[in-house]
């Protein structure tokens, strides 16, 4: 889910690719639907047109609703925050970087909730 614009000061493209692969594998082990959720959130937030954003947002909401039914309440609320912040980031905003940072923070909160539940 991270992009070059969001992670200032990261080492190299090779390192980013490795971290992305490792993170995806970890998500896949927790629940494969999380990988889809992350991809959809990125497609909503980074959509180039409002039509594409609306279409992706509808898919994101459907995927999130199915995932939330299988999660504990704390994780379900974190998924809801990811969806809302992805939708906020999709709009024409003056500070797109801040909106994407909010989305990344909500994703990190979701991962923290999942980690706490798995203990």
C-alpha positions, 0 to 999 in steps of 0.5 A, spaced: 500 500 500 505 505 501 507 509 495 514 513 494 510 519 495 508 517 502 514 514 505 520 519 504 527 517 506 526 510 504 532 506 501 531 503 494 526 501 489 529 494 491 528 494 498 521 497 497 519 491 493 522 486 498 518 490 504 511 490 499 512 482 498 513 481 505 507 485 507 503 482 502 505 475 504 504 476 512 497 479 510 495 473 505 497 469 511 492 473 516 486 473 511 487 473 503 481 478 503 486 483 506 490 483 500 484 485 496 482 490 501 489 494 500 489 494 493 482 496 492 483 502 497 489 504 493 485 504 487 480 508 490 485 513 493 489 514 487 483 514 482 484 519 476 477 520 475 471 521 480 467 515 475 473 510 477 473 512 484 466 511 485 466 504 481 472 502 486 469 505 492 463 501 491 467 494 490 471 497 496 465 497 500 463 490 498 469 487 500 470 491 507 463 489 509 464 481 507 471 482 511 468 486 517 463 480 518 468 475 520 472 480 524 472 482 532 469 489 533 476 493 533 478 490 527 471 492 523 472 499 526 479 499 523 476 497 516 471 502 516 476 507 517 480 505 512 474 505 507 472 512 509 479 515 508 480 512 502 474 515 499 476 522 502 483 521 499 480 520 492 477 527 492 480 533 489 483 536 495 489 541 495 493 537 500 493 530 497 499 527 500 496 529 507 490 525 505 494 519 503 498 519 509 491 519 513 490 513 509 496 509 510 495 511 518 489 508 518 491 502 514 497 501 520 491 502 525 488 496 522 494 492 522 495 493 529 488 491 531 489 484 527 496 483 530 493 484 537 487 480 536 492 474 533 495 474 540 
